[in-house]
Amino acid sequence: MFAAGGLLWIGALSSLVWLRQSSVLRLGWLWLVACALPAIPTLFFGAHSETRMLTMLIPPIFLLSSGSWAMLLRKGLRHAPPVSMIALGFCLFLVSEPTTYSWLRNLPGGWRLQNVRAFLVVPKYERINYLPQEMRALSNSVYNSSRSTVLICTKEITGEHRNMIRFFGTGYPIDADLAMAVDPVNPKKCEDSSPNPNEPVVFCTGYTDPAGMKMDAAHYRLLVLHPIHAPTSFNAKLLLSTRTFALDESP
C-alpha cells in the first residue's frame, strides 16, 4: 500500500490533524476506506499482491494529500520562516535532479538517498516512450513488401523500439519451429544473418564489408532506420518519416 501511494501517504496521514475542520478530507477518508476494502483480504491473509493491484487507492490518497498540504500551508505554517520552506524545496530539488543525485549518491552513505528519490522521481526504465503509433507505421513500411528486407538500425535505435517494430510485423507460420530460434532483434552485423521464411526482415547494425552490402543489395531490400535529426552516411532515399524517426531505402 505504501508503494502504491508513495510520498502521497505523508500528506494523507497528516490530514488526520485537520479532519474535523474539512469536509473534503472527511470525504477523502471515506473514499479511501471504500477503495481499500477489496484489498483487505490480500493484505491481512498473506496473499500474493502487486503494486498495480492497489492503484485504485491513488485518487483518494491524492485528494487527501492535496487537501492536507493546503490546510498546512494556510494555517499550520503561517508563522514558519520562509527560509525553512526554501531549504526543504532545495533539498528535494537536489535529490530529484539526476546530476546532483549521482554526485550525492557517491558520497559515504549517500546510497541511502535512493530510498528518498524513489518517492520523488519515476525510475528511468519506467519512463520509456515506446511510441506505438510511430512503431506501427514503421513496421508496416518494413514488412509490407514481397521482398525480404535487411533493416539497418543506427545505434540510437533502442532494443525496445526494435521489439515494437517486430511485434507489429508479420506473424510466424503455423508450422514454424521456434524452439532453437534466436531473438531476431538482437544487435548484430548484417553479414551474420540473412532473411528466412520465419523472419523476412533482418535487424542489424551495419556492414563491415562493402562487398557484402553490395551483394545483399542485389538480393534484398535494404532499409536504414535512424532518428530524424541524425542523418546517416548511407546513400539512400527517404521512404517514411515520423516525428521521431526516418526510414530510408537504399537504391
Residue pairs with C-beta under 8 A, 6 or more apart in sequence:
1 36
1 39
1 43
1 54
1 57
2 9
3 51
3 54
4 51
4 54
4 55
4 57
4 58
4 61
5 12
5 57
5 58
5 61
6 118
6 119
7 119
7 120
8 58
8 61
8 62
8 64
8 65
9 61
9 65
10 65
11 64
11 65
11 66
11 68
11 69
12 28
12 32
12 61
12 64
12 65
12 68
14 68
14 69
14 72
15 22
15 25
15 28
15 29
15 64
15 65
15 67
15 68
15 71
17 68
17 71
17 76
18 25
18 67
18 68
18 71
18 72
18 75
19 25
19 26
19 29
21 71
22 67
22 71
24 63
24 67
25 64
25 67
25 68
25 71
27 63
28 60
28 63
28 64
28 67
29 60
29 64
31 59
31 60
31 63
32 57
32 60
32 61
32 64
35 56
35 57
35 59
35 60
36 57
39 49
39 53
39 54
39 57
41 47
42 48
42 49
42 53
43 49
77 85
92 120
93 100
94 100
94 101
94 104
95 101
95 104
95 113
95 116
95 117
95 120
96 117
96 120
96 121
101 113
101 117
104 110
104 113
105 111
105 113
105 114
128 158
128 160
130 160
130 161
130 164
131 161
131 164
131 242
131 244
132 164
134 242
134 243
134 244
134 245
135 161
135 164
135 165
135 167
135 168
136 168
137 240
137 242
138 165
138 225
138 240
138 242
138 245
138 247
139 164
139 165
139 166
139 167
139 168
139 169
140 168
141 239
141 240
141 247
142 149
142 151
142 165
142 169
142 201
142 223
142 247
143 149
143 168
143 169
143 170
143 200
143 201
145 221
147 220
147 221
148 194
148 195
148 200
148 201
148 202
148 219
148 220
148 221
149 195
149 200
149 201
149 202
149 220
149 221
149 222
149 223
150 190
150 195
150 201
150 202
150 204
150 216
150 220
150 221
150 222
150 223
151 165
151 201
151 202
151 203
151 204
151 223
151 224
151 225
152 190
152 204
152 205
152 206
152 207
152 222
152 223
152 224
152 225
152 234
153 162
153 187
153 203
153 204
153 205
153 225
153 226
154 205
154 224
154 225
154 226
154 227
154 230
154 232
155 205
156 226
156 227
156 230
157 225
157 226
157 227
157 245
159 185
159 187
161 245
162 185
162 203
163 185
165 185
165 203
166 184
166 185
166 201
166 203
169 201
170 200
172 178
172 198
173 197
173 198
176 197
176 198
178 198
181 198
181 199
184 199
184 201
184 202
184 203
185 203
186 203
187 203
187 204
187 205
188 203
188 204
188 205
189 204
189 205
189 206
189 207
189 208
190 202
190 204
190 205
190 206
190 207
190 212
190 213
190 216
191 207
191 208
191 209
191 212
192 204
193 202
193 204
194 202
194 216
194 220
195 201
195 202
195 220
202 220
207 213
207 216
213 222
216 222
217 250
221 249
222 236
222 249
222 250
223 239
223 247
223 248
223 249
223 250
224 232
224 234
224 236
224 247
224 248
224 249
224 250
225 245
225 246
225 247
225 248
226 232
226 245
226 246
226 248
227 244
227 245
227 246
228 241
228 242
228 243
228 244
228 245
228 246
231 246
232 248
234 248
234 250
235 250
235 251
236 248
236 249
236 250
236 251
237 248
237 249
237 251
238 246
238 247
238 248
238 249
239 247
239 248
239 249
240 246
240 247
241 247
